[in-house]
Amino acid sequence: MKMRASFLLVVLTVLGSGSSEAQTAPPSAINGASQEAMNRDLMEVTIPQLEELYRSHKYTVTDVVRWYITRIAKYNGIYRAVQNLDVYGALATAAREDREAAEGGSSFSRGPMWGVPIVLKANTSVKGLVTTDGWQGYLIPGHELVAPKDATIVAKLRAAGAVILGQTNMPDFAASDTNRSTAYGRTGNAYDVRFSPGGSSGGTVTAITSNFAVLGNGTDTGNSIRMPAATSSVVGVFPTRGLVSIGGIAPLDWLLDNTGPITRTVTDAVIALDVMAGEDPMDPRTQGSAAKAQPGPYTKYLRADALKGKRFGVPAFILQGAGVPFQGVPPTESASQASADIAAARVPLRPETSDAFLKAIEGLRAAGATVIFDDSILPISFAETVAHVSTMSYVRAGTEKFLAEYGPAQYHSVEEYEKAVGSLLPHTIIGGVDGAAGNDRHYVVQTGFENDPQAEANVLIPRRKALDAYNEALERLHLDGLVYPAAQMPPPDETMPQNGRISDGPHSDTSWVNMIGVPAVVVPGGFYADGLPFGLELSARPWRDGDLLGWAYAYEQITHHRRPPVLVEQGLLPNAR
């Protein structure tokens, strides 16, 4: 296990270096297929298109996997999206699938994602690989956090036939709106490497929009699937919390965390979500989800006319820039400190983003939907209600549970990590003083959620109030869902100071979605004047994921906003640090 992990780190170093070795490391011969033909067939390929290429025997899985490995080697030194490329594992899986297909002949049955190359975010456990969670502390030689088994969604994706190419870069513990990690450095935006791809799923969005894989997963604790998707002209799905298991994913805040697919098309997102969804004993919030969710498969909701007659409201608090403090306001805080926290979370909507949003919603109207602006649709008071969902007291319990099940042999708890390594785990994932950028909140006592008599007051009651307010607005104005910008600003230039300091990424006012757990999706919504993408976000009632994805599909089909980036092999930031 350790030997394999070390080998993969060597591969990572070679491919991330941008050296001449990286250009020649992957196999170059692709079974006689011309590189030009493969570039034409595989660039922007979708799952249905790839299935047809396999069905017609134009390419083998090994051909396709080698094409992606070669592409990653060519460009990853600039964009640094892939933190850990598992060449050995991917080619071994491809060879096995090719062998099984040959042996099965005409009666061979392929899974829904058979032969589909994917990437996984570096906080998602993949058996035998290091779950860095973006943090150098899980990469200490001899103490690497090598996953003993797959996360639940990884096991599901494997069973469906997906080929795992490797793991994508992410900021430490997913706790940032940009994509700088102590484990691997900075990921750049594929449309211009100087700019941010957002965080914390910036590695996955850069990989997918760059055609380094067909799809990947992201995780989202405050906006981390949706805001990065908006920066990179890809689709990002935040399922109803409880539809997809987070078992085996290193938590930032398990009461807010979620995972979902990041893809170039809505169809691919739906195929992946059908595979990923389902109940899991490792994630109690998934229990009973089958009875609550719309019946699958979700592909049946994909209709070009799905937006006809639908009504969407625009949340007033987002237009007014009223944000929500990350993890909420602890009830132990004074009124003055709570007010300061809420004020600090304010993220004004930039004029250029407002303009992009107004242009983007014309696509909804063209597809037959009505968009309603009304100051009573989730006013600032809604953001204040959401802010009182306070999860900070329960962070450590999530980390303890993760290490107990997915830690390496030498540490299965916070205490065992500290004893084995000789240093502490950061407060970000075990609680204590909240050290988020510029935040000086006081010490928060950690406890277990299930046995805490304050859990109702801290989380459940304010969450119910916020969800009731959300549903009330939909009912009162006969709305099907909400629509709003996925970020409050364009991606910033990370080579230049922003507001007098190093940029900490684009920001959003969308963490309320995590607080109440309703489904949301981001779709490409066009481009800013400088060529960087804008993303449009839609949300729906809980468990109406099928309807939501149908709307996204209809919007995609009428607008066709996605335009792939033109990648460079050399750039202003040769190592994208």
C-alpha positions in Angstrom: 0.0 0.0 0.0 2.7 2.5 1.0 4.8 1.5 -2.0 2.0 2.2 -4.4 1.3 5.6 -2.8 4.9 6.6 -3.1 5.0 5.6 -6.8 2.0 7.7 -7.4 3.6 10.7 -5.8 6.5 10.3 -8.1 4.2 10.3 -11.1 2.5 13.4 -9.7 5.9 15.2 -9.4 6.9 14.3 -13.0 3.6 15.3 -14.6 3.2 18.4 -12.5 6.7 19.7 -13.3 6.1 20.6 -16.9 9.4 19.0 -17.7 10.3 17.2 -21.0 9.8 13.9 -19.1 6.2 14.7 -18.6 5.7 15.0 -22.3 7.1 11.5 -23.0 6.0 9.6 -19.9 2.6 8.4 -21.1 2.3 5.9 -24.0 2.2 7.7 -27.3 1.0 5.0 -29.6 -2.7 4.5 -29.6 -3.4 1.3 -31.4 -2.8 2.9 -34.8 -5.5 5.5 -34.3 -4.4 8.9 -35.6 -4.0 11.6 -33.0 -5.9 14.0 -35.1 -8.9 11.6 -35.3 -8.9 11.0 -31.5 -8.7 14.7 -30.9 -11.7 15.3 -33.1 -13.7 12.4 -31.5 -12.8 12.9 -27.9 -12.6 16.6 -27.4 -15.9 17.6 -25.6 -17.1 13.9 -25.8 -20.2 13.0 -23.8 -21.0 9.7 -22.2 -23.5 8.7 -24.9 -21.0 9.6 -27.6 -18.3 7.6 -25.9 -20.6 4.7 -25.6 -21.2 4.8 -29.3 -17.5 4.9 -30.0 -17.0 1.8 -27.9 -20.1 0.0 -29.4 -18.8 0.6 -32.9 -15.3 -0.7 -31.8 -13.7 2.5 -33.1 -11.6 2.8 -29.9 -10.8 0.6 -26.9 -11.0 1.9 -23.3 -7.2 1.7 -23.3 -7.0 4.0 -26.3 -9.3 6.5 -24.7 -7.5 6.4 -21.3 -4.1 6.9 -22.9 -5.5 9.9 -24.8 -6.6 11.6 -21.5 -3.3 10.7 -19.8 -1.3 12.3 -22.7 -3.5 15.4 -22.5 -3.0 15.8 -18.8 0.7 15.4 -19.2 0.8 18.1 -21.9 -1.1 20.8 -20.0 -1.2 20.0 -16.3 2.1 21.7 -15.6 0.5 25.0 -16.5 -3.0 24.5 -15.0 -2.2 22.1 -12.1 -5.7 20.7 -11.9 -4.7 17.0 -11.4 -2.9 16.6 -8.1 -2.4 12.8 -8.4 -2.5 11.0 -11.7 -2.8 7.2 -11.2 -1.4 6.0 -14.6 -0.9 2.4 -13.4 -4.4 2.1 -11.9 -6.2 3.7 -14.8 -4.5 1.6 -17.5 -5.0 -1.6 -15.4 -8.7 -0.8 -15.2 -8.9 0.0 -18.9 -7.1 -3.3 -19.8 -9.5 -5.3 -17.7 -12.5 -3.7 -19.2 -11.2 -4.3 -22.7 -10.5 -7.9 -21.9 -14.0 -8.4 -20.4 -15.6 -6.8 -23.5 -13.6 -9.1 -25.8 -14.5 -12.2 -23.9 -18.1 -11.2 -23.6 -18.6 -10.7 -27.3 -21.9 -9.6 -28.6 -23.7 -10.5 -25.4 -21.4 -8.2 -23.3 -23.4 -5.8 -21.2 -21.8 -2.4 -20.3 -22.5 -0.5 -17.1 -23.9 3.1 -17.4 -20.4 4.6 -17.1 -18.4 1.7 -18.6 -15.1 3.0 -19.9 -15.8 6.6 -18.9 -12.6 8.3 -17.6 -13.2 10.4 -14.5 -11.3 12.3 -11.8 -12.2 12.6 -8.1 -11.6 15.5 -5.7 -8.6 14.9 -3.4 -10.9 14.7 -0.3 -12.7 11.7 -1.7 -11.3 8.3 -0.6 -9.9 6.1 -3.4 -8.6 2.8 -2.1 -4.8 2.7 -2.2 -4.4 6.4 -3.0 -3.5 9.2 -0.6 -6.5 11.3 0.5 -4.6 14.5 0.8 -7.7 16.7 1.4 -5.4 19.4 -0.1 -3.3 19.4 3.0 0.5 18.7 3.2 -0.1 17.2 6.7 -1.6 14.1 5.1 1.4 13.7 2.8 4.1 13.5 5.5 6.4 10.6 4.4 5.5 7.5 6.4 2.3 9.1 7.6 0.3 9.5 4.4 -3.4 9.2 4.7 -3.7 6.2 2.3 -7.4 5.2 1.9 -8.1 1.7 3.1 -11.2 1.5 1.0 -13.3 3.5 -1.5 -15.7 6.2 -0.6 -19.3 5.2 -1.2 -19.7 7.2 -4.4 -16.3 5.8 -5.7 -17.5 2.3 -5.2 -20.7 3.1 -7.1 -18.8 4.8 -9.9 -16.4 1.8 -10.2 -19.3 -0.6 -10.2 -20.9 1.3 -13.1 -17.6 1.0 -15.1 -15.9 4.3 -14.6 -12.1 4.5 -15.0 -10.5 6.6 -12.3 -7.6 8.7 -13.8 -6.6 10.4 -10.5 -7.4 13.0 -8.0 -7.9 16.8 -8.5 -6.3 19.6 -6.6 -8.2 21.5 -3.9 -7.5 24.0 -1.1 -6.6 22.6 2.3 -9.7 20.9 3.8 -11.9 22.5 1.1 -11.9 25.7 3.2 -11.4 28.4 0.6 -13.1 30.1 -2.3 -9.9 29.8 -4.4 -7.8 26.7 -5.2 -4.4 27.0 -3.5 -3.3 24.0 -1.6 -0.3 23.2 0.7 -0.3 19.8 -0.9 0.1 20.9 -4.5 0.0 24.6 -5.1 -2.4 26.7 -7.1 -4.8 25.6 -9.8 -5.4 28.2 -12.6 -8.5 28.9 -14.6 -8.5 27.1 -17.9 -9.8 30.2 -19.7 -6.9 32.3 -18.4 -4.4 30.7 -16.0 -3.9 34.0 -14.2 -7.5 33.9 -13.0 -9.1 31.9 -10.2 -11.2 28.8 -11.0 -12.9 29.2 -7.6 -12.8 26.8 -4.8 -12.9 24.4 -3.4 -13.7 22.2 -6.4 -11.5 24.3 -8.7 -9.2 21.4 -9.5 -12.2 19.4 -10.8 -13.8 22.2 -12.8 -10.4 23.0 -14.5 -9.9 19.4 -15.3 -13.4 18.9 -16.8 -13.6 22.1 -18.7 -10.0 21.3 -20.1 -11.1 17.9 -21.3 -8.7 16.1 -18.9 -11.6 13.7 -18.1 -15.2 13.2 -19.0 -16.5 14.2 -15.6 -15.5 14.4 -11.9 -17.0 15.0 -8.5 -17.0 18.1 -6.4 -17.8 18.7 -2.8 -19.8 21.7 -1.5 -20.0 23.0 2.1 -20.8 26.6 1.2 -20.7 27.0 -2.6 -17.8 24.7 -3.6 -19.3 22.8 -6.5 -21.5 25.6 -7.7 -19.3 28.7 -7.6 -16.3 27.0 -9.3 -18.6 25.5 -12.0 -19.6 29.1 -12.7 -16.0 30.2 -13.3 -15.4 27.5 -15.9 -18.5 27.0 -18.1 -19.4 23.6 -16.7 -22.4 22.0 -15.0 -22.2 21.6 -11.2 -24.9 19.7 -9.3 -25.7 20.1 -5.6 -28.2 17.3 -5.0 -30.8 17.5 -2.2 -28.7 16.8 0.9 -29.2 13.1 1.6 -29.7 12.0 -2.0 -26.0 11.2 -2.4 -23.8 9.8 0.4 -20.8 11.7 1.7 -19.5 8.5 3.3 -15.7 8.3 2.8 -15.3 12.0 1.9 -13.0 13.9 4.3 -15.4 16.4 5.9 -15.1 20.1 6.4 -18.4 20.3 8.1 -20.4 17.1 7.8 -23.7 18.9 8.6 -23.2 21.1 5.5 -21.1 18.9 3.2 -22.5 17.5 0.0 -21.1 15.9 -3.2 -22.3 15.8 -6.7 -21.1 15.6 -10.3 -19.2 18.2 -12.4 -19.6 17.8 -16.1 -19.6 19.6 -19.4 -23.3 18.7 -20.2 -26.4 18.2 -18.2 -27.0 14.8 -19.7 -23.6 13.6 -18.3 -24.4 15.1 -14.9 -27.7 13.2 -14.8 -26.1 9.9 -15.8 -23.5 10.3 -13.1 -26.1 11.4 -10.5 -28.2 8.3 -11.2 -25.1 6.2 -10.4 -24.1 8.2 -7.3 -27.5 8.5 -5.6 -28.8 6.0 -3.0 -29.0 5.2 0.6 -25.9 4.4 2.6 -25.5 3.3 6.2 -22.3 5.4 6.4 -24.4 8.6 5.9 -27.5 8.7 8.1 -29.0 11.6 6.1 -29.5 9.3 3.2 -31.7 6.9 5.1 -35.2 7.1 3.7 -34.1 9.1 0.6 -35.5 6.6 -1.9 -39.0 7.2 -0.6 -38.6 11.0 -0.7 -36.8 11.5 -4.0 -38.4 11.7 -7.4 -38.3 8.3 -9.1 -35.4 7.7 -11.3 -33.7 7.4 -13.6 -33.2 11.2 -13.8 -32.6 11.0 -17.5 -36.4 10.7 -18.0 -36.7 14.4 -16.8 -34.5 15.7 -19.6 -37.0 17.4 -22.0 -36.2 20.3 -24.3 -39.6 21.8 -23.3 -39.2 21.4 -19.5 -39.1 25.1 -18.9 -42.4 25.9 -20.6 -44.8 27.5 -18.2 -42.4 27.5 -15.3 -42.0 30.4 -12.9 -38.8 31.4 -11.2 -38.2 34.1 -8.6 -35.0 36.0 -8.0 -33.9 36.2 -4.3 -33.8 39.8 -3.2 -31.1 39.2 -0.6 -28.6 38.0 -3.2 -29.2 41.1 -5.4 -28.6 43.2 -2.3 -25.5 41.3 -1.3 -26.6 39.9 2.0 -24.3 36.9 2.7 -24.4 34.3 5.4 -21.5 33.7 7.8 -19.8 30.3 7.1 -21.2 27.7 9.6 -23.6 30.3 10.9 -23.6 32.4 14.1 -23.1 30.5 17.3 -26.0 31.2 19.8 -23.3 31.9 22.5 -22.1 35.0 20.6 -23.1 38.4 21.7 -25.6 40.4 19.6 -22.9 42.8 18.6 -20.5 40.0 17.5 -23.3 38.3 15.6 -24.1 41.5 13.8 -20.4 41.9 13.0 -20.3 38.4 11.6 -23.3 39.0 9.4 -21.9 42.3 8.2 -18.6 40.7 7.4 -20.4 38.1 5.2 -21.9 40.7 3.0 -20.7 40.2 -0.6 -22.1 42.9 -3.0 -23.2 41.9 -6.5 -20.8 43.4 -9.0 -22.4 45.5 -11.8 -20.8 43.4 -14.5 -22.2 40.2 -12.8 -25.7 41.8 -12.6 -25.5 42.6 -16.3 -24.4 39.0 -17.1 -27.2 37.6 -15.0 -29.9 39.8 -16.8 -28.6 38.5 -20.1 -28.5 34.9 -18.9 -32.1 34.8 -17.8 -33.2 35.8 -21.3 -32.5 32.1 -22.1 -35.1 31.0 -19.5 -37.6 33.3 -21.0 -36.8 32.1 -24.5 -37.5 28.6 -23.3 -41.0 29.6 -22.1 -40.3 30.4 -18.4 -41.3 33.5 -16.4 -38.7 35.2 -14.2 -40.1 37.3 -11.4 -38.3 40.1 -9.5 -40.0 41.0 -6.2 -38.5 42.4 -3.1 -40.5 40.0 -1.0 -38.8 37.0 -2.5 -36.3 36.0 0.3 -35.5 39.5 1.6 -32.5 40.2 3.8 -34.4 38.9 6.8 -34.1 35.4 5.2 -30.3 35.6 5.2 -30.4 36.6 8.8 -32.6 33.6 9.6 -30.3 31.2 7.8 -27.3 32.8 9.6 -28.6 31.3 12.9 -28.1 27.7 11.6 -24.9 27.1 13.6 -22.9 24.0 12.9 -19.5 25.0 14.4 -19.9 22.9 17.5 -20.0 19.6 15.6 -17.0 19.8 13.3 -14.7 17.5 15.3 -17.2 14.7 15.4 -17.2 14.5 11.6 -13.4 14.3 11.4 -13.3 11.6 14.1 -15.9 9.5 12.2 -14.0 9.9 9.0 -10.6 8.9 10.5 -12.2 6.0 12.3 -13.4 4.5 9.0 -11.0 5.9 6.4 -7.8 6.7 8.2 -4.7 4.6 7.6 -3.6 1.8 10.0 -1.5 4.2 12.2 -4.2 6.7 13.0 -8.0 6.3 13.3 -8.7 9.3 15.5 -7.6 12.9 16.0 -5.5 11.9 19.0 -3.8 9.0 17.1 -2.9 11.3 14.3 -1.3 13.8 16.7 0.6 10.9 18.5 1.8 9.3 15.3 2.9 12.5 13.5 3.8 14.7 16.5 1.7 17.7 15.5 -1.8 18.8 15.8 -4.6 18.7 13.2 -5.7 22.2 12.3 -8.7 23.7 14.0 -10.5 24.0 10.7 -11.5 20.3 10.9 -11.5 19.7 14.7 -13.1 22.9 15.9 -11.9 25.5 18.4 -11.1 29.0 17.4 -12.5 29.8 13.9 -9.5 31.0 12.0 -11.2 31.7 8.7 -9.7 34.6 6.8 -10.0 37.7 9.0 -12.2 36.0 11.6 -11.5 36.2 15.3 -14.5 34.3 16.6 -14.1 32.9 20.1 -13.6 29.3 21.1 -16.5 27.0 20.3 -16.8 23.9 22.5 -17.0 20.7 20.4 -19.6 18.0 21.1 -21.6 15.2 19.4 -24.6 16.3 17.4 -26.9 13.4 18.2 -26.5 13.7 22.0 -26.3 17.5 22.3 -29.4 19.0 24.0 -28.6 22.2 22.2 -28.7 20.7 18.7 -32.3 21.7 18.2 -31.6 25.3 19.1 -28.3 25.4 17.2 -29.3 23.7 14.0 -32.7 22.1 13.6 -35.0 24.9 14.6 -33.3 27.7 12.6 -33.0 25.3 9.7 -36.7 24.5 9.8 -37.5 28.2 10.0 -35.3 29.0 7.0 -36.7 26.1 4.9 -40.3 27.2 5.8 -39.5 30.7 4.6 -38.0 29.3 1.4 -41.1 27.1 0.7 -43.5 29.9 1.7 -42.0 32.2 -1.0 -42.4 29.5 -3.6 -46.0 28.8 -2.6 -47.1 32.4 -2.2 -45.9 33.5 -5.6 -46.6 30.1 -7.3 -42.9 29.7 -8.1 -41.3 26.4 -9.3 -37.9 27.5 -8.2 -35.4 30.3 -7.8 -32.7 31.7 -10.2 -29.7 33.8 -9.3 -26.0 34.4 -10.1 -23.8 31.5 -8.8 -21.1 34.0 -7.8 -21.3 37.7 -6.9 -18.4 38.6 -9.1 -16.3 37.5 -12.0 -13.2 35.3 -11.4 -10.4 37.6 -10.1 -6.9 37.9 -11.5 -4.7 36.2 -8.9 -1.5 37.8 -10.2 -2.8 41.2 -9.0 -3.9 42.4 -5.6 -7.7 42.5 -5.1 -8.9 45.3 -2.7 -5.3 45.7 -1.5 -4.5 42.0 -0.7 -3.9 38.7 -2.4 -7.1 37.4 -3.9 -8.9 34.7 -1.9 -11.1 33.9 -4.8 -14.5 34.8 -6.2 -17.3 34.7 -3.6 -21.0 33.9 -3.6 -24.0 34.5 -1.5 -25.2 30.9 -2.0 -24.2 29.1 1.2 -27.9 29.2 2.3 -28.4 26.3 0.0 -26.1 24.2 2.2 -27.8 25.4 5.4 -31.3 24.1 4.3 -30.2 21.3 2.0 -32.3 22.1 -1.1 -31.1 21.0 -4.6 -29.3 23.5 -6.9 -27.5 23.3 -10.2 -25.2 25.7 -12.1 -25.2 25.8 -15.8 -23.1 27.8 -18.3 -24.8 31.2 -18.5 -22.5 33.0 -21.0 -19.3 34.9 -20.8 -18.1 38.3 -19.5 -16.6 40.8 -21.9 -13.0 39.5 -21.0 -13.9 35.9 -22.1 -14.3 34.5 -18.6 -17.4 32.4 -17.9 -20.6 33.4 -16.0 -22.7 30.7 -14.3 -26.4 30.7 -13.7 -27.8 28.9 -10.6 -31.2 27.3 -10.2 -32.7 25.9 -7.1 -35.9 23.8 -6.4 -37.9 22.3 -3.6 -36.3 19.5 -1.6 -36.2 16.2 -3.5 -37.3 17.7 -6.8 -33.9 17.0 -8.3 -35.4 15.5 -11.5 -37.4 18.6 -12.2 -34.4 20.8 -11.5 -32.1 18.9 -13.9 -34.8 19.0 -16.5 -34.9 22.8 -16.3 -31.1 22.9 -16.6 -31.2 20.7 -19.7 -33.9 22.8 -21.4 -31.8 25.9 -20.7 -28.7 24.3 -22.0 -30.5 23.1 -25.2 -31.8 26.6 -26.1 -28.7 28.6 -25.2 -25.7 26.4 -26.0 -23.5 28.8 -23.9 -20.6 26.4 -23.3 -17.5 27.2 -25.2 -14.3 25.2 -24.4 -11.1 27.0 -23.4 -8.0 27.2 -25.6 -5.2 25.8 -23.5 -1.6 26.9 -23.6 1.6 24.9 -23.0 3.5 27.9 -21.7 2.2 30.8 -19.8 2.8 33.7 -17.4 2.7 31.3 -14.5 4.7 28.3 -15.7 4.0 26.3 -12.5 0.7 28.0 -11.6 1.8 28.6 -8.1 
